[in-house]
Amino acid sequence: MEKLEVDESARKTVYIGNIVKEKGEVTVPPLGSKPLGKKREEKPLSENLVDNPDVPPLE
């Protein structure tokens, strides 16, 4: 079996210290995602709506 020699100067190390974002940076959500934390405006109820107290509200 033949062994290959590795040139030690060819090795590369990855510095992971700069991967962490600064706290002040803004994170951009992926395309097509819905924003979190924003509440929708409530629309007026339809005149034909029958409110059934047995049905829980949507969240």
N, CA, C and O atoms as a Tripos MOL2 file, in Angstrom:
@<TRIPOS>MOLECULE
protein
  236   235    59     0     0
PROTEIN
NO_CHARGES

@<TRIPOS>ATOM
      1 N           0.8430   -1.1700    0.0000 N.3       1 MET1
      2 CA          0.0000    0.0000    0.0000 C.3       1 MET1
      3 C           0.8960    1.2420    0.0000 C.2       1 MET1
      4 O           1.8500    1.3330    0.7720 O.2       1 MET1
      5 N           0.5760    2.1850   -0.8700 N.am      2 GLU2
      6 CA          1.3640    3.4060   -0.9840 C.3       2 GLU2
      7 C           0.7430    4.5040   -0.1180 C.2       2 GLU2
      8 O          -0.4730    4.6930   -0.1420 O.2       2 GLU2
      9 N           1.5500    5.2160    0.6300 N.am      3 LYS3
     10 CA          1.0650    6.3070    1.4750 C.3       3 LYS3
     11 C           1.3970    7.6300    0.8060 C.2       3 LYS3
     12 O           2.4760    7.8140    0.2430 O.2       3 LYS3
     13 N           0.4500    8.5370    0.8810 N.am      4 LEU4
     14 CA          0.6540    9.8630    0.3230 C.3       4 LEU4
     15 C           1.1370   10.8000    1.4150 C.2       4 LEU4
     16 O           0.7260   10.6970    2.5700 O.2       4 LEU4
     17 N           2.0140   11.7160    1.0310 N.am      5 GLU5
     18 CA          2.5000   12.7000    1.9900 C.3       5 GLU5
     19 C           1.6500   13.9610    1.8720 C.2       5 GLU5
     20 O           1.2210   14.3420    0.7830 O.2       5 GLU5
     21 N           1.4190   14.5920    3.0040 N.am      6 VAL6
     22 CA          0.6230   15.8150    3.0370 C.3       6 VAL6
     23 C           1.5270   16.9770    3.4040 C.2       6 VAL6
     24 O           2.2430   16.9370    4.4040 O.2       6 VAL6
     25 N           1.4820   18.0050    2.5840 N.am      7 ASP7
     26 CA          2.2590   19.2110    2.8580 C.3       7 ASP7
     27 C           1.5510   19.9850    3.9720 C.2       7 ASP7
     28 O           0.4220   20.4390    3.7850 O.2       7 ASP7
     29 N           2.1970   20.1380    5.1190 N.am      8 GLU8
     30 CA          1.5870   20.8010    6.2770 C.3       8 GLU8
     31 C           1.2280   22.2570    5.9750 C.2       8 GLU8
     32 O           0.2780   22.7830    6.5550 O.2       8 GLU8
     33 N           1.9640   22.9160    5.0840 N.am      9 SER9
     34 CA          1.6610   24.3160    4.7690 C.3       9 SER9
     35 C           0.3940   24.4370    3.9190 C.2       9 SER9
     36 O          -0.1740   25.5250    3.8160 O.2       9 SER9
     37 N          -0.0520   23.3440    3.3140 N.am     10 ALA10
     38 CA         -1.2460   23.3760    2.4780 C.3      10 ALA10
     39 C          -2.5270   23.2520    3.2980 C.2      10 ALA10
     40 O          -3.6180   23.4930    2.7820 O.2      10 ALA10
     41 N          -2.4030   22.8790    4.5660 N.am     11 ARG11
     42 CA         -3.5940   22.7550    5.4090 C.3      11 ARG11
     43 C          -4.1740   24.1340    5.6880 C.2      11 ARG11
     44 O          -3.4490   25.1150    5.8540 O.2      11 ARG11
     45 N          -5.4710   24.1800    5.7340 N.am     12 LYS12
     46 CA         -6.1460   25.4450    6.0170 C.3      12 LYS12
     47 C          -7.0200   25.2560    7.2450 C.2      12 LYS12
     48 O          -7.6350   24.2070    7.4380 O.2      12 LYS12
     49 N          -7.0610   26.2810    8.0610 N.am     13 THR13
     50 CA         -7.9580   26.2490    9.2120 C.3      13 THR13
     51 C          -9.0320   27.3050    9.0060 C.2      13 THR13
     52 O          -8.7970   28.3370    8.3780 O.2      13 THR13
     53 N         -10.1800   27.0390    9.5300 N.am     14 VAL14
     54 CA        -11.3000   27.9670    9.4110 C.3      14 VAL14
     55 C         -11.4540   28.6950   10.7340 C.2      14 VAL14
     56 O         -11.5760   28.0730   11.7900 O.2      14 VAL14
     57 N         -11.4470   30.0160   10.6650 N.am     15 TYR15
     58 CA        -11.6550   30.8140   11.8640 C.3      15 TYR15
     59 C         -13.1480   31.0650   11.9990 C.2      15 TYR15
     60 O         -13.7310   31.7990   11.2020 O.2      15 TYR15
     61 N         -13.7710   30.4570   13.0080 N.am     16 ILE16
     62 CA        -15.2220   30.5810   13.1560 C.3      16 ILE16
     63 C         -15.6210   31.7520   14.0440 C.2      16 ILE16
     64 O         -16.8120   31.9820   14.2520 O.2      16 ILE16
     65 N         -14.6740   32.4800   14.5590 N.am     17 GLY17
     66 CA        -14.9760   33.6050   15.4390 C.3      17 GLY17
     67 C         -15.7260   34.7230   14.7470 C.2      17 GLY17
     68 O         -16.4730   35.4510   15.4010 O.2      17 GLY17
     69 N         -15.5530   34.8820   13.4520 N.am     18 ASN18
     70 CA        -16.2190   35.9730   12.7510 C.3      18 ASN18
     71 C         -17.5420   35.5450   12.1130 C.2      18 ASN18
     72 O         -18.1600   36.3350   11.4000 O.2      18 ASN18
     73 N         -17.9830   34.3220   12.3540 N.am     19 ILE19
     74 CA        -19.2530   33.8520   11.7960 C.3      19 ILE19
     75 C         -20.4290   34.4430   12.5660 C.2      19 ILE19
     76 O         -21.4770   34.7170   11.9810 O.2      19 ILE19
     77 N         -20.2680   34.6400   13.8580 N.am     20 VAL20
     78 CA        -21.3470   35.1600   14.6980 C.3      20 VAL20
     79 C         -21.6250   36.6030   14.3190 C.2      20 VAL20
     80 O         -20.7070   37.4180   14.2240 O.2      20 VAL20
     81 N         -22.9020   36.9170   14.1010 N.am     21 LYS21
     82 CA        -23.2840   38.2630   13.7040 C.3      21 LYS21
     83 C         -23.2690   39.1930   14.9080 C.2      21 LYS21
     84 O         -23.4590   38.7740   16.0500 O.2      21 LYS21
     85 N         -23.0400   40.4470   14.6200 N.am     22 GLU22
     86 CA        -23.1220   41.4620   15.6660 C.3      22 GLU22
     87 C         -24.5830   41.6190   16.0640 C.2      22 GLU22
     88 O         -25.4820   41.3710   15.2600 O.2      22 GLU22
     89 N         -24.8150   42.0270   17.2900 N.am     23 LYS23
     90 CA        -26.1860   42.1550   17.7810 C.3      23 LYS23
     91 C         -26.9720   43.2210   17.0330 C.2      23 LYS23
     92 O         -28.1980   43.1290   16.9600 O.2      23 LYS23
     93 N         -26.3230   44.2110   16.4840 N.am     24 GLY24
     94 CA        -27.0080   45.3030   15.8100 C.3      24 GLY24
     95 C         -27.4390   44.9810   14.3880 C.2      24 GLY24
     96 O         -28.2080   45.7350   13.7930 O.2      24 GLY24
     97 N         -26.9630   43.8900   13.8420 N.am     25 GLU25
     98 CA        -27.2880   43.5600   12.4570 C.3      25 GLU25
     99 C         -28.7380   43.1040   12.3320 C.2      25 GLU25
    100 O         -29.2880   42.4890   13.2450 O.2      25 GLU25
    101 N         -29.3450   43.4130   11.1980 N.am     26 VAL26
    102 CA        -30.7300   43.0350   10.9380 C.3      26 VAL26
    103 C         -30.7380   41.7100   10.1900 C.2      26 VAL26
    104 O         -30.0000   41.5360    9.2200 O.2      26 VAL26
    105 N         -31.5640   40.7850   10.6360 N.am     27 THR27
    106 CA        -31.6960   39.5020    9.9680 C.3      27 THR27
    107 C         -32.7780   39.6110    8.9070 C.2      27 THR27
    108 O         -33.8830   40.0750    9.1880 O.2      27 THR27
    109 N         -32.4670   39.1900    7.6990 N.am     28 VAL28
    110 CA        -33.4280   39.2300    6.6040 C.3      28 VAL28
    111 C         -34.0950   37.8650    6.5110 C.2      28 VAL28
    112 O         -33.4050   36.8530    6.3870 O.2      28 VAL28
    113 N         -35.4400   37.8150    6.5700 N.am     29 PRO29
    114 CA        -36.1260   36.5220    6.4910 C.3      29 PRO29
    115 C         -36.0430   35.9470    5.0810 C.2      29 PRO29
    116 O         -35.8250   36.6930    4.1270 O.2      29 PRO29
    117 N         -36.2140   34.6360    4.9320 N.am     30 PRO30
    118 CA        -36.1980   34.0220    3.6080 C.3      30 PRO30
    119 C         -37.3490   34.5330    2.7510 C.2      30 PRO30
    120 O         -38.3840   34.9540    3.2670 O.2      30 PRO30
    121 N         -37.1570   34.4910    1.4550 N.am     31 LEU31
    122 CA        -38.2120   34.9280    0.5410 C.3      31 LEU31
    123 C         -39.4640   34.0830    0.7340 C.2      31 LEU31
    124 O         -39.3780   32.8650    0.8910 O.2      31 LEU31
    125 N         -40.6120   34.7230    0.7210 N.am     32 GLY32
    126 CA        -41.8750   34.0110    0.8420 C.3      32 GLY32
    127 C         -42.3070   33.7680    2.2710 C.2      32 GLY32
    128 O         -43.4050   33.2630    2.5010 O.2      32 GLY32
    129 N         -41.4740   34.1130    3.2370 N.am     33 SER33
    130 CA        -41.8700   33.8940    4.6290 C.3      33 SER33
    131 C         -42.7500   35.0470    5.0920 C.2      33 SER33
    132 O         -42.6720   36.1630    4.5760 O.2      33 SER33
    133 N         -43.5780   34.7510    6.0670 N.am     34 LYS34
    134 CA        -44.4810   35.7690    6.5920 C.3      34 LYS34
    135 C         -43.8200   36.4310    7.7960 C.2      34 LYS34
    136 O         -43.1810   35.7540    8.6020 O.2      34 LYS34
    137 N         -43.9680   37.7350    7.9220 N.am     35 PRO35
    138 CA        -43.3630   38.4160    9.0660 C.3      35 PRO35
    139 C         -43.9850   37.9510   10.3800 C.2      35 PRO35
    140 O         -45.1910   37.7200   10.4620 O.2      35 PRO35
    141 N         -43.1480   37.8200   11.3990 N.am     36 LEU36
    142 CA        -43.6270   37.3840   12.7010 C.3      36 LEU36
    143 C         -43.9500   38.5880   13.5680 C.2      36 LEU36
    144 O         -43.3580   39.6570   13.4170 O.2      36 LEU36
    145 N         -44.8870   38.4010   14.4690 N.am     37 GLY37
    146 CA        -45.1690   39.4250   15.4500 C.3      37 GLY37
    147 C         -46.1140   40.5190   14.9920 C.2      37 GLY37
    148 O         -46.5370   41.3350   15.8110 O.2      37 GLY37
    149 N         -46.4540   40.5660   13.7350 N.am     38 LYS38
    150 CA        -47.3850   41.5840   13.2700 C.3      38 LYS38
    151 C         -48.8020   41.0330   13.3600 C.2      38 LYS38
    152 O         -49.0890   39.9350   12.8830 O.2      38 LYS38
    153 N         -49.6750   41.8090   13.9750 N.am     39 LYS39
    154 CA        -51.0730   41.3990   14.0940 C.3      39 LYS39
    155 C         -51.8400   41.9120   12.8860 C.2      39 LYS39
    156 O         -51.5790   43.0030   12.3780 O.2      39 LYS39
    157 N         -52.7760   41.1140   12.4450 N.am     40 ARG40
    158 CA        -53.6310   41.5340   11.3400 C.3      40 ARG40
    159 C         -54.7190   42.4660   11.8490 C.2      40 ARG40
    160 O         -55.1340   42.3960   13.0060 O.2      40 ARG40
    161 N         -55.1650   43.3300   10.9660 N.am     41 GLU41
    162 CA        -56.3030   44.1800   11.3070 C.3      41 GLU41
    163 C         -57.5510   43.3210   11.2960 C.2      41 GLU41
    164 O         -57.7380   42.4850   10.4120 O.2      41 GLU41
    165 N         -58.4030   43.5330   12.2880 N.am     42 GLU42
    166 CA        -59.6530   42.7820   12.2990 C.3      42 GLU42
    167 C         -60.6130   43.4360   11.3250 C.2      42 GLU42
    168 O         -60.8100   44.6510   11.3390 O.2      42 GLU42
    169 N         -61.2050   42.6100   10.4820 N.am     43 LYS43
    170 CA        -62.1730   43.1020    9.5170 C.3      43 LYS43
    171 C         -63.5540   43.0760   10.1600 C.2      43 LYS43
    172 O         -63.8070   42.2630   11.0500 O.2      43 LYS43
    173 N         -64.4380   43.9460    9.7250 N.am     44 PRO44
    174 CA        -65.7990   43.9080   10.2800 C.3      44 PRO44
    175 C         -66.4810   42.5800    9.9380 C.2      44 PRO44
    176 O         -66.2510   42.0070    8.8730 O.2      44 PRO44
    177 N         -67.3110   42.1110   10.8460 N.am     45 LEU45
    178 CA        -67.9970   40.8380   10.6460 C.3      45 LEU45
    179 C         -69.0680   40.9640    9.5750 C.2      45 LEU45
    180 O         -69.6850   42.0160    9.4060 O.2      45 LEU45
    181 N         -69.2700   39.8790    8.8650 N.am     46 SER46
    182 CA        -70.2990   39.8340    7.8350 C.3      46 SER46
    183 C         -71.6770   39.9020    8.4840 C.2      46 SER46
    184 O         -71.8680   39.4260    9.6030 O.2      46 SER46
    185 N         -72.6310   40.4940    7.7780 N.am     47 GLU47
    186 CA        -74.0000   40.5850    8.3030 C.3      47 GLU47
    187 C         -74.6350   39.2070    8.4320 C.2      47 GLU47
    188 O         -75.5150   39.0110    9.2700 O.2      47 GLU47
    189 N         -74.2000   38.2470    7.6110 N.am     48 ASN48
    190 CA        -74.7920   36.9110    7.6080 C.3      48 ASN48
    191 C         -74.1230   35.9650    8.6020 C.2      48 ASN48
    192 O         -74.5000   34.7960    8.6840 O.2      48 ASN48
    193 N         -73.1510   36.4420    9.3480 N.am     49 LEU49
    194 CA        -72.4090   35.5880   10.2560 C.3      49 LEU49
    195 C         -73.2510   35.2050   11.4670 C.2      49 LEU49
    196 O         -73.8940   36.0490   12.0920 O.2      49 LEU49
    197 N         -73.2320   33.9140   11.7830 N.am     50 VAL50
    198 CA        -73.8780   33.4280   12.9950 C.3      50 VAL50
    199 C         -72.7520   33.0200   13.9380 C.2      50 VAL50
    200 O         -72.0300   32.0610   13.6660 O.2      50 VAL50
    201 N         -72.6000   33.7460   15.0470 N.am     51 ASP51
    202 CA        -71.5230   33.4790   15.9910 C.3      51 ASP51
    203 C         -71.9060   32.3050   16.8720 C.2      51 ASP51
    204 O         -72.8720   32.3760   17.6320 O.2      51 ASP51
    205 N         -71.1350   31.2090   16.7660 N.am     52 ASN52
    206 CA        -71.4020   30.0070   17.5540 C.3      52 ASN52
    207 C         -70.4160   29.9860   18.7100 C.2      52 ASN52
    208 O         -69.2140   29.8560   18.4740 O.2      52 ASN52
    209 N         -70.8780   30.1090   19.9590 N.am     53 PRO53
    210 CA        -69.9590   30.1380   21.0980 C.3      53 PRO53
    211 C         -69.2420   28.8120   21.3380 C.2      53 PRO53
    212 O         -68.2530   28.7770   22.0700 O.2      53 PRO53
    213 N         -69.7210   27.7180   20.7340 N.am     54 ASP54
    214 CA        -69.0690   26.4200   20.8990 C.3      54 ASP54
    215 C         -67.8220   26.2790   20.0320 C.2      54 ASP54
    216 O         -67.0190   25.3710   20.2460 O.2      54 ASP54
    217 N         -67.6570   27.1560   19.0680 N.am     55 VAL55
    218 CA        -66.5090   27.0910   18.1570 C.3      55 VAL55
    219 C         -65.4290   28.0350   18.6820 C.2      55 VAL55
    220 O         -65.6820   29.2270   18.8580 O.2      55 VAL55
    221 N         -64.2110   27.5070   18.9370 N.am     56 PRO56
    222 CA        -63.1460   28.3760   19.4580 C.3      56 PRO56
    223 C         -62.6650   29.3520   18.3840 C.2      56 PRO56
    224 O         -62.7530   29.0480   17.1950 O.2      56 PRO56
    225 N         -62.1640   30.5110   18.7840 N.am     57 PRO57
    226 CA        -61.6880   31.4920   17.8020 C.3      57 PRO57
    227 C         -60.3970   31.0260   17.1300 C.2      57 PRO57
    228 O         -59.6170   30.2700   17.7100 O.2      57 PRO57
    229 N         -60.1910   31.4830   15.9150 N.am     58 LEU58
    230 CA        -58.9520   31.1920   15.1900 C.3      58 LEU58
    231 C         -57.8540   32.0830   15.7420 C.2      58 LEU58
    232 O         -58.1080   33.2110   16.1650 O.2      58 LEU58
    233 N         -56.6360   31.5690   15.7350 N.am     59 GLU59
    234 CA        -55.5210   32.3870   16.2230 C.3      59 GLU59
    235 C         -54.4840   32.5380   15.1700 C.2      59 GLU59
    236 O         -53.4670   33.1950   15.3940 O.2      59 GLU59
@<TRIPOS>BOND
     1     1     2 1
     2     2     3 1
     3     3     4 2
     4     3     5 am
     5     5     6 1
     6     6     7 1
     7     7     8 2
     8     7     9 am
     9     9    10 1
    10    10    11 1
    11    11    12 2
    12    11    13 am
    13    13    14 1
    14    14    15 1
    15    15    16 2
    16    15    17 am
    17    17    18 1
    18    18    19 1
    19    19    20 2
    20    19    21 am
    21    21    22 1
    22    22    23 1
    23    23    24 2
    24    23    25 am
    25    25    26 1
    26    26    27 1
    27    27    28 2
    28    27    29 am
    29    29    30 1
    30    30    31 1
    31    31    32 2
    32    31    33 am
    33    33    34 1
    34    34    35 1
    35    35    36 2
    36    35    37 am
    37    37    38 1
    38    38    39 1
    39    39    40 2
    40    39    41 am
    41    41    42 1
    42    42    43 1
    43    43    44 2
    44    43    45 am
    45    45    46 1
    46    46    47 1
    47    47    48 2
    48    47    49 am
    49    49    50 1
    50    50    51 1
    51    51    52 2
    52    51    53 am
    53    53    54 1
    54    54    55 1
    55    55    56 2
    56    55    57 am
    57    57    58 1
    58    58    59 1
    59    59    60 2
    60    59    61 am
    61    61    62 1
    62    62    63 1
    63    63    64 2
    64    63    65 am
    65    65    66 1
    66    66    67 1
    67    67    68 2
    68    67    69 am
    69    69    70 1
    70    70    71 1
    71    71    72 2
    72    71    73 am
    73    73    74 1
    74    74    75 1
    75    75    76 2
    76    75    77 am
    77    77    78 1
    78    78    79 1
    79    79    80 2
    80    79    81 am
    81    81    82 1
    82    82    83 1
    83    83    84 2
    84    83    85 am
    85    85    86 1
    86    86    87 1
    87    87    88 2
    88    87    89 am
    89    89    90 1
    90    90    91 1
    91    91    92 2
    92    91    93 am
    93    93    94 1
    94    94    95 1
    95    95    96 2
    96    95    97 am
    97    97    98 1
    98    98    99 1
    99    99   100 2
   100    99   101 am
   101   101   102 1
   102   102   103 1
   103   103   104 2
   104   103   105 am
   105   105   106 1
   106   106   107 1
   107   107   108 2
   108   107   109 am
   109   109   110 1
   110   110   111 1
   111   111   112 2
   112   111   113 am
   113   113   114 1
   114   114   115 1
   115   115   116 2
   116   115   117 am
   117   117   118 1
   118   118   119 1
   119   119   120 2
   120   119   121 am
   121   121   122 1
   122   122   123 1
   123   123   124 2
   124   123   125 am
   125   125   126 1
   126   126   127 1
   127   127   128 2
   128   127   129 am
   129   129   130 1
   130   130   131 1
   131   131   132 2
   132   131   133 am
   133   133   134 1
   134   134   135 1
   135   135   136 2
   136   135   137 am
   137   137   138 1
   138   138   139 1
   139   139   140 2
   140   139   141 am
   141   141   142 1
   142   142   143 1
   143   143   144 2
   144   143   145 am
   145   145   146 1
   146   146   147 1
   147   147   148 2
   148   147   149 am
   149   149   150 1
   150   150   151 1
   151   151   152 2
   152   151   153 am
   153   153   154 1
   154   154   155 1
   155   155   156 2
   156   155   157 am
   157   157   158 1
   158   158   159 1
   159   159   160 2
   160   159   161 am
   161   161   162 1
   162   162   163 1
   163   163   164 2
   164   163   165 am
   165   165   166 1
   166   166   167 1
   167   167   168 2
   168   167   169 am
   169   169   170 1
   170   170   171 1
   171   171   172 2
   172   171   173 am
   173   173   174 1
   174   174   175 1
   175   175   176 2
   176   175   177 am
   177   177   178 1
   178   178   179 1
   179   179   180 2
   180   179   181 am
   181   181   182 1
   182   182   183 1
   183   183   184 2
   184   183   185 am
   185   185   186 1
   186   186   187 1
   187   187   188 2
   188   187   189 am
   189   189   190 1
   190   190   191 1
   191   191   192 2
   192   191   193 am
   193   193   194 1
   194   194   195 1
   195   195   196 2
   196   195   197 am
   197   197   198 1
   198   198   199 1
   199   199   200 2
   200   199   201 am
   201   201   202 1
   202   202   203 1
   203   203   204 2
   204   203   205 am
   205   205   206 1
   206   206   207 1
   207   207   208 2
   208   207   209 am
   209   209   210 1
   210   210   211 1
   211   211   212 2
   212   211   213 am
   213   213   214 1
   214   214   215 1
   215   215   216 2
   216   215   217 am
   217   217   218 1
   218   218   219 1
   219   219   220 2
   220   219   221 am
   221   221   222 1
   222   222   223 1
   223   223   224 2
   224   223   225 am
   225   225   226 1
   226   226   227 1
   227   227   228 2
   228   227   229 am
   229   229   230 1
   230   230   231 1
   231   231   232 2
   232   231   233 am
   233   233   234 1
   234   234   235 1
   235   235   236 2
@<TRIPOS>SUBSTRUCTURE
     1 MET1         2 RESIDUE 1 A MET
     2 GLU2         6 RESIDUE 1 A GLU
     3 LYS3        10 RESIDUE 1 A LYS
     4 LEU4        14 RESIDUE 1 A LEU
     5 GLU5        18 RESIDUE 1 A GLU
     6 VAL6        22 RESIDUE 1 A VAL
     7 ASP7        26 RESIDUE 1 A ASP
     8 GLU8        30 RESIDUE 1 A GLU
     9 SER9        34 RESIDUE 1 A SER
    10 ALA10       38 RESIDUE 1 A ALA
    11 ARG11       42 RESIDUE 1 A ARG
    12 LYS12       46 RESIDUE 1 A LYS
    13 THR13       50 RESIDUE 1 A THR
    14 VAL14       54 RESIDUE 1 A VAL
    15 TYR15       58 RESIDUE 1 A TYR
    16 ILE16       62 RESIDUE 1 A ILE
    17 GLY17       66 RESIDUE 1 A GLY
    18 ASN18       70 RESIDUE 1 A ASN
    19 ILE19       74 RESIDUE 1 A ILE
    20 VAL20       78 RESIDUE 1 A VAL
    21 LYS21       82 RESIDUE 1 A LYS
    22 GLU22       86 RESIDUE 1 A GLU
    23 LYS23       90 RESIDUE 1 A LYS
    24 GLY24       94 RESIDUE 1 A GLY
    25 GLU25       98 RESIDUE 1 A GLU
    26 VAL26      102 RESIDUE 1 A VAL
    27 THR27      106 RESIDUE 1 A THR
    28 VAL28      110 RESIDUE 1 A VAL
    29 PRO29      114 RESIDUE 1 A PRO
    30 PRO30      118 RESIDUE 1 A PRO
    31 LEU31      122 RESIDUE 1 A LEU
    32 GLY32      126 RESIDUE 1 A GLY
    33 SER33      130 RESIDUE 1 A SER
    34 LYS34      134 RESIDUE 1 A LYS
    35 PRO35      138 RESIDUE 1 A PRO
    36 LEU36      142 RESIDUE 1 A LEU
    37 GLY37      146 RESIDUE 1 A GLY
    38 LYS38      150 RESIDUE 1 A LYS
    39 LYS39      154 RESIDUE 1 A LYS
    40 ARG40      158 RESIDUE 1 A ARG
    41 GLU41      162 RESIDUE 1 A GLU
    42 GLU42      166 RESIDUE 1 A GLU
    43 LYS43      170 RESIDUE 1 A LYS
    44 PRO44      174 RESIDUE 1 A PRO
    45 LEU45      178 RESIDUE 1 A LEU
    46 SER46      182 RESIDUE 1 A SER
    47 GLU47      186 RESIDUE 1 A GLU
    48 ASN48      190 RESIDUE 1 A ASN
    49 LEU49      194 RESIDUE 1 A LEU
    50 VAL50      198 RESIDUE 1 A VAL
    51 ASP51      202 RESIDUE 1 A ASP
    52 ASN52      206 RESIDUE 1 A ASN
    53 PRO53      210 RESIDUE 1 A PRO
    54 ASP54      214 RESIDUE 1 A ASP
    55 VAL55      218 RESIDUE 1 A VAL
    56 PRO56      222 RESIDUE 1 A PRO
    57 PRO57      226 RESIDUE 1 A PRO
    58 LEU58      230 RESIDUE 1 A LEU
    59 GLU59      234 RESIDUE 1 A GLU
